[in-house]
Amino acid sequence: MSPPLSVVADNSAPKTAPPKLNELAERIRRLQAEAKGLAREHIRSLEAALIEVERLSAEIADGGEAYPPGVRDIARRLAEDCEHKVQAIEAIASRN
């Protein structure tokens, strides 16, 4: 039979003082600023992707008989929609 086990506290480790409130508040502000910066970067990536989709859609919409009429129509509408969505995103993002 194995001997019974028991939990023992480790009192040898130095105690660390809890961070001061103003240090925590400053850390929170830094992290929030970093998160906002990353969000702006992410939004710019979305705008760039929509602009690329708009460009490709416009090429297909103007591609003539090489593309089926239904595809050209969807591409035309998609190009218009992307343009409006990019403008809306830019307007909303500029407010913050």
C-alpha positions as CSV (number, residue, x, y, z in Angstrom):
1,M,0.0,0.0,0.0
2,S,1.2,3.5,-0.8
3,P,1.4,6.1,2.0
4,P,-1.5,8.6,2.2
5,L,-0.9,11.9,0.4
6,S,-1.6,15.3,1.8
7,V,-1.5,18.9,0.5
8,V,1.3,21.0,1.9
9,A,1.5,24.8,1.4
10,D,4.7,26.2,-0.1
11,N,5.6,29.0,2.3
12,S,9.1,29.3,0.9
13,A,8.0,31.3,-2.2
14,P,8.2,35.1,-1.7
15,K,4.9,36.9,-1.5
16,T,4.3,39.4,-4.2
17,A,2.4,42.5,-3.4
18,P,-0.8,43.0,-5.5
19,P,-0.3,45.7,-8.2
20,K,-1.3,49.2,-7.2
21,L,-4.6,50.5,-8.6
22,N,-3.0,53.3,-10.7
23,E,-0.6,50.7,-12.2
24,L,-3.6,48.5,-13.1
25,A,-5.5,51.4,-14.6
26,E,-2.5,52.4,-16.7
27,R,-2.0,48.8,-17.9
28,I,-5.7,48.7,-18.8
29,R,-5.4,52.0,-20.8
30,R,-2.4,50.7,-22.7
31,L,-4.1,47.4,-23.6
32,Q,-7.2,49.2,-24.7
33,A,-5.2,51.5,-26.9
34,E,-3.4,48.6,-28.4
35,A,-6.7,46.8,-29.0
36,K,-8.1,49.9,-30.7
37,G,-5.0,50.2,-32.9
38,L,-5.2,46.5,-33.9
39,A,-8.9,47.0,-34.7
40,R,-8.1,50.0,-36.9
41,E,-5.5,47.8,-38.7
42,H,-8.1,45.0,-39.1
43,I,-10.6,47.5,-40.6
44,R,-8.1,48.7,-43.1
45,S,-7.5,45.1,-44.1
46,L,-11.2,44.7,-44.6
47,E,-11.4,47.8,-46.7
48,A,-8.5,46.7,-48.9
49,A,-10.1,43.3,-49.4
50,L,-13.4,44.9,-50.4
51,I,-11.6,47.2,-52.8
52,E,-9.9,44.2,-54.4
53,V,-13.3,42.4,-54.7
54,E,-14.8,45.6,-56.2
55,R,-11.9,45.7,-58.8
56,L,-12.3,42.0,-59.7
57,S,-16.1,42.4,-60.0
58,A,-15.8,45.4,-62.2
59,E,-13.4,43.5,-64.5
60,I,-15.9,40.7,-64.8
61,A,-18.9,43.0,-65.2
62,D,-17.1,44.7,-68.1
63,G,-15.7,41.5,-69.5
64,G,-18.2,41.2,-72.3
65,E,-19.3,37.9,-73.9
66,A,-16.5,35.9,-72.3
67,Y,-18.6,35.8,-69.1
68,P,-22.2,34.5,-68.8
69,P,-24.7,37.4,-68.6
70,G,-25.9,36.3,-65.1
71,V,-22.3,36.4,-63.8
72,R,-21.7,39.8,-65.3
73,D,-24.9,41.1,-63.7
74,I,-24.0,39.7,-60.2
75,A,-20.4,41.1,-60.6
76,R,-21.8,44.6,-61.5
77,R,-24.0,44.6,-58.5
78,L,-21.3,43.3,-56.3
79,A,-18.9,46.0,-57.5
80,E,-21.5,48.7,-56.7
81,D,-22.2,47.2,-53.3
82,C,-18.5,46.9,-52.4
83,E,-18.0,50.6,-53.2
84,H,-20.9,51.6,-51.0
85,K,-19.7,49.3,-48.2
86,V,-16.2,50.7,-48.2
87,Q,-17.5,54.2,-48.1
88,A,-19.8,53.3,-45.1
89,I,-16.9,51.6,-43.3
90,E,-14.6,54.6,-43.8
91,A,-17.3,57.0,-42.6
92,I,-18.0,54.9,-39.5
93,A,-14.3,54.3,-38.7
94,S,-13.5,58.0,-39.0
95,R,-15.9,58.9,-36.2
96,N,-13.8,56.9,-33.7
